Amino acid sequence: MNPTPPEASLKNAPAVEVRALVKRYEKVEALRGIDLTVQPGEMFALLGPNGAGKTTLFSILATLRAPTEGGAKVLGLDVVAERDAVRRAMGIVFQEPAIEQRLTGRDNLVLMGLFYGLSSSSAKKRAAEIIGDLGLADVADRPAKTLSGGQRRKLELARALVCNPRILFLDEATLGLDVDARRAFWAQVSALTAAGRTVFFTTHYMEEAEVANRIALIDAGRIVALGTPRELKTQVGGGVVNLKTDDDAKARLWLTEHGFTPEKTASELMIIHADPASILPELLRNLPVKVQRVSVHEPSLEDVFLKLTGRGFGGDKPDGPPGGGRRPPGRGGEA
Amino acid sequence: MIRGIYAVLVIDLKRFWLDRARMIMGLAQPLLYLFVLGAGIGSSSLQGGANYQRFIFPGVLALSMLFTATFAAISIVFDRQIGFFKAVLVAPVPRPAIALGKVAAGAVQAAIQGLIVLPFAPLVSVHLGMIETVELLGSMTLACITFSAIGVAFASRFNSVTVFPIVSNAVLLPMFFLSGALYPLEKAPDWMKLAAHADPVAYAVDLMRGAVLHTFFFPVWLSLAVLTGVIAVLTYSGVQVLKRGEDDSSLGASKFTWK
């Protein structure tokens, strides 16, 4: 597949490279041609509603399913042809618990080490290291089932780190956790990326996707948008600036003269702009009136998704706003 | 490969140890056969009570090991349903190592269960000398691996734990009853003798009984050949099922999907 020696290709290759990827199950086409490149060290989010193809794409990258057409590489290694090398280089946190609940956290980590080919003694050493790194020392010797939800997720993360992976895949890793536990989990993950790891994660919590460097929005087996959180939001038409001045009429006149399109709401002026944050300093400096209050609203990622697909995120909105209808007929599901 | 087998073996034995209460409970069934059924049937049959119990002792050992081994194999079905094995599947473990590890783990568990029943031998007038003990342990080992291979070959094809008891009743019990574990095959009707020839459990029981009572129904070489063959074929088929699962993450079980 790749003429360069694995070492060389590992160093320069993108962390994830997906080309014209199609996955068909018996009845549905779950992925309809995905192209994607994730750079090393990036924190990359795959965002989309249930059934969009997230899990299928994730499974293919995780070497659990084979593509029907097209291909995918992780760290320059083909997920089919060089499956074992991919497996050695990545760590995965699954949506569902993947630790043996009756065993202690430490036992789980040691066992995982054995599965990665470590000797008993190095597996023990590695387990102790991770337990120290993730601050699990207090709970590592209790049966996993006695831990709190957040601690158990942390243990899942620890399990994924046993092989000291250069890339970490997280599939809805914080599902069912409360806000605090989710925040703690992501803090831990951010610390891991700081060490140069690539993190590729799926989620359907909007605010979680915001921590990513880049986000791919996926719907019905296609990527409908790709970019930094900020880029995605500007795609939707930027954001909203609300102004309250001591003379709104005068302000409105000035704004119109300067190429803005202010609209008057009940008590404020509203400006829709592609990049409200960048115009705000200018506005505040030059407005010939006194500004009493100003606020900026970014459109949420959900707005972006809504605009691109005509559907909300949580579920179906048969009567989507205009701008919908870009969705291909017959939505692909996941098996 | 070896590391992978070892890892599967370690995790299964750890779990077996967590369930050690089951080991003790597992004693109930063989002891019931031995001391209740055995005494009851023995006292009403021509062979006489103590003789009959002595006769069925190897069969009861086989029963205990057969059920332990197949129960151990069910863990494959369970593993598919919990996420744990998904983590194993994305580790660089060759699929055959998983099948081989499962066979090894089942065999070890069956052997442990058998060894727990063994001390009851003197109570049914089975007295083992040095050579008998060695022969018995050898044939038990072979029997354990056979039973475990049977269990893995079946369990690897199932994706639901609920159908497993039905299968085990439909397959394991006939295999046990036809094996001559509870009666001498010599005196059985011809069709049963014939059926016993197709029953791996019969060869295992016969070897173990031969070690204890020095009488064989099948030639020893035939029993050894059949058991070895069964182990090879069934283990291979289990490996193939898991290999088939490489691309669908279900480990090849029919219809099973992770989500």
Interface residues (C-beta under 8 A of the other chain):
Chain A: T55 S59 A62 T63 L64 R65 A66 R83 D84 A85 R87 R88 M90 I92 F94 E96 P97 A98 I99 E100 R102 L103 D107 L111 M112 L114 F115 Y116 G117 R159 C163 E334 A335
Chain B: R3 G4 Y6 A7 V10 I11 K14 R15 L18 I82 G83 F84 K86 A87 V88 L89 V90 A91 P92 V93 E246 D247 D248 S249 T257 W258 K259
